Amino acid sequence: MAIRSERIAVFAGTREGHDLARYLADTGRLERTDFFVATEYGRNALEDVPGVRVIAGRMDREAMDKCFRRRGYRQIVDATHPYAAEVTENLRAAAEDCSIAYMRLLREEEDYDRNKIRFVDSPREAAALLDDEDEKFLLTTGARDIGAYAQVKDLRQRGCARVLPAEESLRACLEAGFSRERIICMQGPFTRAMNIATMEQFGCSVLVTKSTGRAGGFPEKAALAEEGYRVIVIGRPEKEEGFTLKEIIERLEIE
């Protein structure tokens, strides 16, 4: 195994990951940190942080293990998306195998009235609900699991998807069967007014989203339930253990 260096690896994919890059830049630690992102879109999202070193590309468990051993990191910070459960599992296991300290950066969830929101466990369960009705709906769950909605009846007429402005996101929507005129490629988070305007423009009465916290604009989406829209939320995969951004910064400061 490589001699342990002072380098840190941050696996980004959230706004908190970007905020952590800003903190490291402000404290002069950025030159000792590598940021890993899954896509070129992720790389572009960090472009405004001067001096950031970004490595783009998806890695499986084996690739992570090889990378960690070769580079000899002393600390892995997992700032991937709350729903990237498989990536988090692989990161945690690879760090343990390589005897590297691991910290999970958590996105805090918001409080809201659960009586006005329908919770489901998976995209497929959400798709089954949509398939049993005739209302038009807006998906704001990202493109990763968009294929789960491919068999929803009258998808081209009823379904609308709002995804990140990346080629792979648009491609996934088209492959799932969404019509081009009902695909919105935009970067959020969005205001409550913007969400309402989108629902009105496309004639949607149902919103499907994920519990992405304040950083992901979840309160503004959940608020649609107060406006008379139906809101379906795909719950987070599991209750995670980890640290807030503030707590991770505090731990990095004392090292």
C-alpha positions in Angstrom: 0.0 0.0 0.0 1.2 3.6 -0.7 2.7 5.6 2.1 -0.1 7.6 3.8 0.0 11.2 2.5 -1.7 14.3 3.8 -4.1 14.3 0.9 -7.9 14.3 1.3 -10.4 12.9 -1.2 -13.8 14.5 -1.4 -16.5 12.7 -3.4 -18.8 15.5 -4.4 -22.3 15.6 -5.9 -24.2 18.0 -3.7 -24.3 21.7 -2.9 -22.6 20.9 0.4 -19.6 19.4 -1.6 -19.3 22.7 -3.4 -19.4 24.6 -0.1 -16.7 22.3 1.3 -14.5 23.2 -1.7 -15.0 26.8 -1.0 -14.0 26.3 2.6 -10.8 24.4 1.7 -9.9 27.1 -0.8 -10.4 29.8 1.8 -8.2 27.9 4.3 -5.4 27.1 1.9 -6.1 23.3 1.9 -7.4 22.9 -1.6 -4.0 22.0 -3.1 -4.0 18.9 -0.8 -7.5 17.8 -1.8 -8.8 15.8 -4.8 -12.5 16.2 -5.7 -14.1 13.2 -7.4 -17.4 13.7 -9.4 -19.3 11.2 -11.5 -19.9 13.4 -14.6 -18.6 16.4 -16.6 -21.6 18.3 -15.3 -20.2 17.7 -11.8 -16.9 19.0 -12.9 -18.4 22.2 -14.3 -20.3 22.8 -11.1 -16.9 23.2 -9.3 -15.4 25.4 -11.9 -16.0 28.6 -10.0 -13.7 27.5 -7.2 -10.1 28.6 -8.2 -7.5 25.9 -8.0 -9.8 23.0 -7.4 -8.5 19.6 -8.7 -11.4 17.6 -10.1 -11.4 14.0 -11.3 -14.5 13.1 -13.3 -15.8 9.6 -13.9 -17.8 6.9 -12.2 -16.0 4.3 -10.1 -17.1 1.0 -8.8 -15.8 -0.6 -5.5 -12.8 -2.1 -7.2 -11.7 1.1 -8.8 -12.1 3.0 -5.5 -10.0 0.5 -3.7 -7.2 0.8 -6.3 -7.3 4.5 -6.3 -7.2 4.8 -2.6 -4.2 2.5 -2.3 -2.3 4.2 -5.1 -2.9 7.7 -3.8 -2.6 7.0 -0.1 -5.3 9.4 1.2 -5.6 10.0 4.9 -9.2 11.1 4.8 -12.3 10.3 2.6 -15.2 12.7 2.7 -18.4 11.4 1.2 -20.4 14.4 0.0 -22.4 12.4 -2.7 -26.1 12.8 -3.1 -28.4 11.5 -0.3 -29.9 9.0 -2.7 -26.6 7.6 -4.0 -26.8 4.8 -1.6 -24.7 2.3 -3.6 -21.9 4.8 -4.1 -21.8 5.6 -0.3 -21.8 1.9 0.5 -18.8 1.3 -1.9 -16.9 4.4 -0.5 -17.4 3.3 3.1 -16.2 -0.3 2.4 -13.2 0.8 0.2 -12.1 3.2 2.9 -12.3 0.5 5.5 -10.4 -1.9 3.4 -7.6 0.6 2.9 -7.6 1.7 6.6 -8.5 5.3 5.7 -10.7 7.6 7.8 -14.2 8.1 6.3 -16.7 10.8 7.0 -20.2 11.0 5.5 -21.5 14.5 4.9 -25.2 14.6 5.6 -27.8 16.8 4.1 -30.2 17.8 6.8 -33.9 17.1 6.3 -36.6 19.7 6.7 -39.7 19.5 8.9 -43.0 19.5 7.0 -46.6 18.3 7.3 -46.4 14.6 6.4 -50.2 14.4 6.4 -50.4 16.4 3.2 -47.7 14.4 1.3 -47.7 10.9 0.0 -44.5 9.0 0.8 -43.3 6.0 -1.2 -40.2 3.8 -0.9 -39.0 3.7 -4.5 -39.3 5.2 -8.0 -41.2 2.0 -9.1 -43.8 2.5 -6.4 -44.2 6.1 -7.5 -44.6 5.0 -11.1 -47.2 2.4 -10.1 -49.3 5.2 -8.4 -49.0 7.3 -11.6 -50.0 4.4 -13.8 -53.3 4.0 -11.9 -54.5 7.5 -12.7 -54.9 10.0 -15.5 -53.5 13.2 -14.1 -50.5 15.0 -15.6 -47.4 15.0 -13.5 -44.0 16.6 -13.1 -41.0 14.5 -12.1 -38.2 16.3 -10.2 -36.4 13.2 -9.1 -33.4 13.4 -11.4 -32.5 11.3 -14.4 -30.8 8.4 -12.7 -34.0 6.4 -12.1 -36.1 8.0 -14.9 -36.4 4.6 -16.6 -38.7 3.4 -13.8 -41.5 5.6 -15.4 -41.1 4.2 -18.9 -44.2 2.1 -18.6 -46.5 4.7 -17.1 -49.6 4.9 -19.4 -49.8 7.9 -21.7 -46.4 9.0 -20.6 -45.8 11.3 -23.6 -49.0 13.2 -22.9 -49.0 13.1 -19.1 -45.4 13.1 -18.0 -43.1 16.1 -17.6 -39.5 15.8 -16.4 -37.3 18.5 -14.9 -33.7 17.4 -14.9 -30.2 18.9 -14.8 -29.0 20.5 -18.1 -26.7 17.7 -19.0 -26.7 15.5 -22.2 -27.0 12.3 -20.3 -30.0 13.6 -18.4 -31.8 14.6 -21.7 -30.8 11.2 -23.2 -32.2 9.3 -20.3 -35.6 11.1 -20.5 -35.9 10.5 -24.2 -35.0 6.8 -23.8 -37.7 6.5 -21.1 -40.3 7.9 -23.5 -40.8 11.5 -22.5 -41.6 13.9 -25.3 -39.0 16.6 -26.0 -41.5 19.4 -25.4 -42.1 18.1 -21.9 -38.5 17.9 -20.8 -37.1 20.8 -18.8 -33.3 20.9 -18.5 -32.5 23.5 -15.8 -30.3 23.9 -12.7 -32.1 24.4 -9.4 -33.0 24.8 -6.7 -36.2 26.6 -7.7 -38.4 29.0 -5.9 -42.0 28.1 -4.8 -43.3 30.5 -7.4 -41.2 28.9 -10.1 -42.5 25.4 -9.2 -46.1 26.7 -9.3 -45.5 28.3 -12.7 -44.0 25.1 -14.1 -47.0 23.1 -12.9 -49.4 25.5 -14.4 -47.5 25.8 -17.7 -47.6 22.0 -18.3 -51.0 21.4 -16.8 -49.6 19.2 -14.0 -51.5 18.4 -10.8 -49.1 15.9 -9.3 -45.4 16.5 -8.3 -43.0 13.6 -7.8 -39.8 14.5 -5.9 -37.3 13.3 -3.4 -36.5 14.4 0.2 -33.4 16.4 -0.8 -33.3 18.9 2.0 -33.1 22.7 1.9 -30.1 22.6 -0.4 -32.1 20.6 -2.9 -35.1 23.0 -2.8 -37.3 20.4 -1.1 -39.3 22.9 1.1 -40.3 24.9 -2.0 -41.5 21.7 -3.6 -43.3 20.3 -0.6 -45.1 23.7 -0.3 -47.1 22.8 -3.4 -49.2 20.6 -1.2 -50.4 23.9 0.4 -51.4 25.1 -3.1 -53.7 22.1 -3.7 -51.3 20.0 -5.7 -50.6 16.3 -4.9 -47.0 15.7 -3.8 -45.4 12.3 -3.9 -42.1 11.9 -2.2 -39.6 9.1 -2.6 -38.1 8.7 0.8 -34.4 8.5 1.4 -32.9 4.9 1.1 -32.1 4.6 4.8 -31.4 6.7 7.9 -27.8 7.6 7.6 -25.2 8.3 10.2 -22.7 11.1 9.5 -21.9 14.8 10.0 -23.3 18.1 8.9 -21.1 20.4 6.8 -20.4 22.4 9.9 -19.3 19.4 11.9 -17.1 18.1 9.1 -15.4 21.5 8.8 -14.8 21.5 12.6 -13.2 18.0 12.4 -11.0 19.1 9.5 -9.9 22.1 11.5 -8.6 20.1 14.5 -6.6 17.6 12.4 
